[in-house]
């Protein structure tokens, strides 16, 4: 009996692996069929995540509108997508649009241009983000306002401009790529955290408002999105709760992983996704359930001067 069980174990593992592979392949093909012929707007398409989202949705047959504030980099992305397109599969030539969300005066015009071109928008991916790091008293009010324009006012203006079309058609999906700092505040990132809290609050409210029109609002919140080839270094980490947490926090999500999650979020119509390892996830719960403990740990980290913050 024991010998039979030992012989069956490899077969069982092989069968599970096969089923998992089939599930992944079906999910991948299903994801592509979901966005086929859909008009998908991606803001800050020239960022690491923006490029990966463009790749995933272009491969899936979406009609892409790629927005960015640098025309040369938009053209470079355009050429890269066209060069790797599979001629045996139906793909569409992306539309390029110059858009700087920190300049909120031009956002309405961009929305009108997109609607005039395609007549509708099926999926809006609010990906653009501006970061700043430094002590609150050293960050100028002008920079605070610019961060809010790029991370809050810009995305909601674009969303409000495209939303009536989705409501009238009774279909559509809005995806906000946010950050863990929309759920808890990290020292020396006051303006950035404030903008992320504001954006998350807006889209959480909007989700309930538009549900009756079959418009889906999704938020995807990684710890942060790291660069392609930079891995967190070991550094000189001393034994403290704050430094342990901060080190875990620095293991950000890779752009490829986040882009794949955005596609899954669109396919499954998820309302909220939190991409993080267990330490940041635990921090969110500690912030909610034991706020005094969380504040004490954060304050301890500030006193220890983990790093010298600078405005950037």
VEXDREN-2710 file (C-alpha; in Angstrom, 1 decimal):
% VEXDREN-2710
k/r/px/py/pz
1/UNK/0.0/0.0/0.0
2/UNK/2.8/2.3/0.9
3/UNK/4.7/1.6/-2.4
4/UNK/1.5/2.3/-4.4
5/UNK/1.0/5.6/-2.6
6/UNK/4.6/6.6/-3.3
7/UNK/4.1/5.8/-7.0
8/UNK/0.8/7.8/-7.1
9/UNK/2.3/10.9/-5.6
10/UNK/4.3/12.0/-8.6
11/UNK/1.4/11.4/-10.9
12/UNK/-0.9/13.4/-8.6
13/UNK/1.6/16.3/-8.6
14/UNK/1.9/16.1/-12.3
15/UNK/-1.8/16.2/-12.7
16/UNK/-2.1/19.2/-10.4
17/UNK/0.6/21.0/-12.3
18/UNK/-1.2/20.3/-15.6
19/UNK/-4.5/21.6/-14.3
20/UNK/-2.8/24.7/-13.0
21/UNK/-1.1/25.3/-16.4
22/UNK/-4.4/24.8/-18.2
23/UNK/-6.1/27.3/-15.8
24/UNK/-3.4/29.9/-16.4
25/UNK/-3.6/29.5/-20.2
26/UNK/-7.4/29.8/-20.2
27/UNK/-7.2/32.8/-17.9
28/UNK/-4.7/34.5/-20.2
29/UNK/-6.8/33.8/-23.3
30/UNK/-9.9/35.0/-21.5
31/UNK/-8.2/38.2/-20.4
32/UNK/-7.3/39.0/-24.0
33/UNK/-10.9/38.3/-25.2
34/UNK/-12.3/40.7/-22.6
35/UNK/-10.3/43.7/-24.0
36/UNK/-10.6/42.8/-27.7
37/UNK/-11.8/45.8/-29.6
38/UNK/-12.2/47.8/-26.4
39/UNK/-11.1/51.4/-26.2
40/UNK/-8.5/51.6/-23.4
41/UNK/-7.0/54.9/-22.2
42/UNK/-3.8/54.6/-20.2
43/UNK/-2.4/57.7/-18.5
44/UNK/1.4/58.1/-18.1
45/UNK/1.9/55.3/-20.6
46/UNK/5.7/56.2/-20.8
47/UNK/6.3/55.1/-17.2
48/UNK/7.5/51.6/-16.4
49/UNK/4.0/50.4/-15.4
50/UNK/2.4/52.3/-18.3
51/UNK/4.6/50.6/-20.8
52/UNK/3.7/47.2/-19.4
53/UNK/0.0/47.9/-19.4
54/UNK/0.3/49.1/-23.0
55/UNK/2.0/45.8/-23.9
56/UNK/-0.5/43.6/-22.1
57/UNK/-3.6/45.4/-23.5
58/UNK/-2.2/45.8/-27.0
59/UNK/-1.5/42.1/-27.2
60/UNK/-5.0/41.5/-26.0
61/UNK/-6.4/43.4/-29.0
62/UNK/-7.4/46.7/-27.3
63/UNK/-7.7/50.0/-29.1
64/UNK/-5.2/51.9/-27.1
65/UNK/-5.0/55.6/-26.3
66/UNK/-1.6/56.2/-24.8
67/UNK/-1.2/59.4/-22.8
68/UNK/2.1/60.9/-21.7
69/UNK/3.9/64.3/-21.4
70/UNK/6.9/63.4/-23.6
71/UNK/6.2/63.0/-27.3
72/UNK/9.5/61.3/-28.1
73/UNK/9.0/58.7/-25.5
74/UNK/5.4/58.1/-26.6
75/UNK/6.7/57.5/-30.2
76/UNK/9.3/55.1/-28.9
77/UNK/6.7/53.1/-27.0
78/UNK/4.5/53.2/-30.2
79/UNK/7.4/51.8/-32.3
80/UNK/8.1/49.1/-29.7
81/UNK/4.5/47.9/-29.7
82/UNK/4.2/47.9/-33.5
83/UNK/7.5/46.0/-33.8
84/UNK/6.5/43.1/-31.5
85/UNK/2.9/42.8/-32.7
86/UNK/1.9/39.4/-33.9
87/UNK/0.7/39.7/-37.5
88/UNK/-1.4/36.5/-37.1
89/UNK/-3.5/38.2/-34.4
90/UNK/-5.7/41.3/-34.7
91/UNK/-4.1/44.3/-33.0
92/UNK/-4.8/48.0/-33.5
93/UNK/-2.5/51.0/-34.0
94/UNK/-2.3/52.9/-30.7
95/UNK/-3.3/56.6/-30.6
96/UNK/-0.8/58.9/-29.0
97/UNK/-1.9/61.9/-26.9
98/UNK/0.2/64.5/-25.1
99/UNK/-1.1/64.8/-21.6
100/UNK/0.4/66.2/-18.4
101/UNK/-2.1/65.6/-15.6
102/UNK/-0.4/68.2/-13.4
103/UNK/-1.6/70.8/-16.0
104/UNK/-5.3/70.4/-15.3
105/UNK/-6.3/73.0/-17.8
106/UNK/-5.7/70.7/-20.7
107/UNK/-7.4/67.5/-19.4
108/UNK/-10.9/68.3/-20.6
109/UNK/-9.5/68.9/-24.2
110/UNK/-7.8/65.5/-24.1
111/UNK/-11.0/63.8/-23.1
112/UNK/-12.9/65.5/-25.9
113/UNK/-10.2/64.5/-28.4
114/UNK/-10.5/60.8/-27.4
115/UNK/-14.3/60.8/-27.5
116/UNK/-14.3/62.6/-30.9
117/UNK/-11.9/60.0/-32.2
118/UNK/-13.5/56.8/-30.9
119/UNK/-16.9/57.8/-29.8
120/UNK/-16.5/56.1/-26.4
121/UNK/-14.1/54.9/-23.8
122/UNK/-14.5/51.3/-22.4
123/UNK/-11.7/51.3/-19.9
124/UNK/-9.8/54.1/-18.2
125/UNK/-6.6/53.3/-16.4
126/UNK/-5.6/56.2/-14.2
127/UNK/-1.9/55.4/-13.8
128/UNK/-0.1/58.8/-13.7
129/UNK/1.5/59.8/-10.4
130/UNK/4.0/62.4/-9.1
131/UNK/6.2/61.7/-6.0
132/UNK/7.9/63.9/-3.5
133/UNK/9.9/63.2/-0.4
134/UNK/10.9/65.6/2.3
135/UNK/9.9/67.1/5.7
136/UNK/6.5/68.8/5.5
137/UNK/7.9/72.2/6.6
138/UNK/10.4/72.1/3.8
139/UNK/8.0/71.3/1.0
140/UNK/6.6/74.4/-0.7
141/UNK/2.9/75.1/-1.0
142/UNK/3.4/75.3/-4.7
143/UNK/4.8/71.8/-4.8
144/UNK/2.0/70.6/-2.6
145/UNK/-0.5/71.9/-5.1
146/UNK/1.4/70.4/-8.0
147/UNK/1.3/67.0/-6.4
148/UNK/-2.5/67.3/-5.8
149/UNK/-3.0/68.4/-9.4
150/UNK/-1.1/65.4/-10.8
151/UNK/-2.3/62.7/-8.3
152/UNK/-5.8/63.9/-7.5
153/UNK/-7.4/66.7/-9.6
154/UNK/-5.9/65.5/-12.9
155/UNK/-7.3/61.9/-12.6
156/UNK/-10.7/63.0/-11.3
157/UNK/-11.1/65.7/-14.1
158/UNK/-10.3/63.1/-16.7
159/UNK/-12.7/60.6/-15.1
160/UNK/-15.5/63.1/-14.8
161/UNK/-15.1/64.1/-18.5
162/UNK/-15.3/60.4/-19.7
163/UNK/-17.9/59.2/-17.1
164/UNK/-21.1/60.6/-18.7
165/UNK/-20.3/58.5/-21.9
166/UNK/-19.9/55.4/-19.8
167/UNK/-23.2/56.1/-17.9
168/UNK/-25.1/56.7/-21.0
169/UNK/-23.9/53.4/-22.5
170/UNK/-24.4/51.7/-19.2
171/UNK/-21.0/50.0/-19.4
172/UNK/-17.3/50.8/-18.7
173/UNK/-14.6/50.4/-16.1
174/UNK/-12.3/52.8/-14.3
175/UNK/-9.1/51.6/-12.8
176/UNK/-7.1/53.7/-10.3
177/UNK/-3.5/52.6/-9.8
178/UNK/-2.9/54.0/-6.3
179/UNK/-0.5/53.2/-3.5
180/UNK/-0.3/51.8/0.0
181/UNK/0.0/55.4/1.1
182/UNK/-3.7/55.8/0.2
183/UNK/-4.3/53.7/3.2
184/UNK/-1.6/54.7/5.7
185/UNK/0.8/57.7/5.9
186/UNK/4.6/57.3/5.8
187/UNK/6.8/60.0/7.2
188/UNK/8.4/62.6/4.9
189/UNK/5.7/61.9/2.2
190/UNK/3.0/64.2/3.4
191/UNK/1.9/65.7/0.1
192/UNK/2.1/62.4/-1.7
193/UNK/0.2/60.5/1.0
194/UNK/-2.5/63.2/1.1
195/UNK/-3.0/63.0/-2.6
196/UNK/-3.3/59.2/-2.5
197/UNK/-5.8/59.3/0.4
198/UNK/-7.8/61.8/-1.5
199/UNK/-7.8/59.8/-4.8
200/UNK/-8.8/56.6/-3.0
201/UNK/-11.6/58.3/-1.1
202/UNK/-13.0/59.8/-4.3
203/UNK/-13.0/56.5/-6.3
204/UNK/-14.4/54.6/-3.3
205/UNK/-17.4/57.0/-3.2
206/UNK/-17.7/56.9/-7.0
207/UNK/-17.9/53.1/-7.0
208/UNK/-21.2/53.1/-5.1
209/UNK/-22.6/56.0/-7.2
210/UNK/-22.1/54.4/-10.6
211/UNK/-22.8/50.7/-9.8
212/UNK/-26.5/51.0/-10.9
213/UNK/-25.2/52.1/-14.4
214/UNK/-23.0/48.9/-14.6
215/UNK/-19.8/51.0/-14.5
216/UNK/-17.1/49.3/-12.5
217/UNK/-14.6/51.2/-10.4
218/UNK/-11.4/49.3/-9.4
219/UNK/-8.4/50.3/-7.3
220/UNK/-5.0/48.6/-7.5
221/UNK/-2.7/49.5/-4.6
222/UNK/0.9/48.2/-4.6
223/UNK/3.4/49.2/-1.9
224/UNK/5.2/51.0/-4.7
225/UNK/6.3/50.1/-8.2
226/UNK/10.0/49.5/-8.5
227/UNK/12.2/49.9/-11.6
228/UNK/12.8/47.0/-14.0
229/UNK/16.4/46.1/-13.0
230/UNK/16.9/47.5/-9.5
231/UNK/16.5/45.1/-6.6
232/UNK/16.5/46.3/-3.0
233/UNK/20.0/46.2/-1.5
234/UNK/20.9/44.7/1.8
235/UNK/22.1/48.0/3.3
236/UNK/23.1/48.4/7.0
237/UNK/19.9/47.6/8.7
238/UNK/19.9/47.7/12.5
239/UNK/17.6/45.7/14.6
240/UNK/14.4/47.8/15.1
241/UNK/10.8/47.3/14.3
242/UNK/10.6/50.4/12.1
243/UNK/13.6/49.5/10.0
244/UNK/12.4/45.9/9.6
245/UNK/9.0/47.3/8.4
246/UNK/10.6/49.9/6.1
247/UNK/12.9/47.3/4.5
248/UNK/10.0/45.1/3.8
249/UNK/8.1/48.1/2.4
250/UNK/11.0/48.7/-0.1
251/UNK/10.4/45.4/-1.8
252/UNK/8.1/47.0/-4.3
253/UNK/6.1/45.3/-7.0
254/UNK/7.6/44.8/-10.4
255/UNK/5.8/46.7/-13.3
256/UNK/5.2/43.4/-15.2
257/UNK/3.4/42.0/-12.1
258/UNK/1.3/45.1/-11.6
259/UNK/0.3/45.2/-15.3
260/UNK/-0.8/41.6/-15.2
261/UNK/-2.8/42.3/-12.1
262/UNK/-4.4/45.3/-13.7
263/UNK/-5.5/43.0/-16.6
264/UNK/-6.9/40.5/-14.1
265/UNK/-8.7/43.2/-12.3
266/UNK/-10.3/44.3/-15.6
267/UNK/-11.2/40.7/-16.5
268/UNK/-12.7/39.8/-13.1
269/UNK/-14.1/43.3/-12.5
270/UNK/-12.5/43.4/-9.0
271/UNK/-13.3/46.3/-6.9
272/UNK/-10.1/46.5/-4.8
273/UNK/-6.7/44.9/-5.0
274/UNK/-3.8/45.4/-2.5
275/UNK/-0.4/44.2/-3.9
276/UNK/1.9/43.8/-0.9
277/UNK/3.9/41.3/1.1
278/UNK/2.6/40.4/4.5
279/UNK/4.5/43.1/6.5
280/UNK/2.8/46.1/4.8
281/UNK/-0.5/44.3/4.8
282/UNK/-0.2/43.8/8.5
283/UNK/0.7/47.4/8.9
284/UNK/-2.6/48.5/7.4
285/UNK/-4.5/46.3/9.9
286/UNK/-2.4/47.5/12.8
287/UNK/-3.1/51.1/11.7
288/UNK/-6.9/50.3/11.8
289/UNK/-7.0/48.1/14.9
290/UNK/-4.2/49.4/17.0
291/UNK/-3.5/53.0/15.9
292/UNK/-1.5/54.0/19.0
293/UNK/0.9/51.2/18.4
294/UNK/1.3/52.1/14.7
295/UNK/1.9/55.8/15.5
296/UNK/4.5/54.8/18.1
297/UNK/6.4/52.6/15.7
298/UNK/6.3/55.3/13.0
299/UNK/7.5/58.0/15.4
300/UNK/10.3/55.8/16.5
301/UNK/11.4/55.5/12.9
302/UNK/11.5/59.2/12.5
303/UNK/13.7/59.7/15.6
304/UNK/16.1/57.1/14.4
305/UNK/16.7/59.0/11.2
306/UNK/16.6/56.0/8.8
307/UNK/17.5/58.3/6.0
308/UNK/18.0/62.0/5.4
309/UNK/14.9/63.1/3.5
310/UNK/15.2/65.7/0.7
311/UNK/12.7/67.4/-1.4
312/UNK/12.7/65.8/-4.8
END
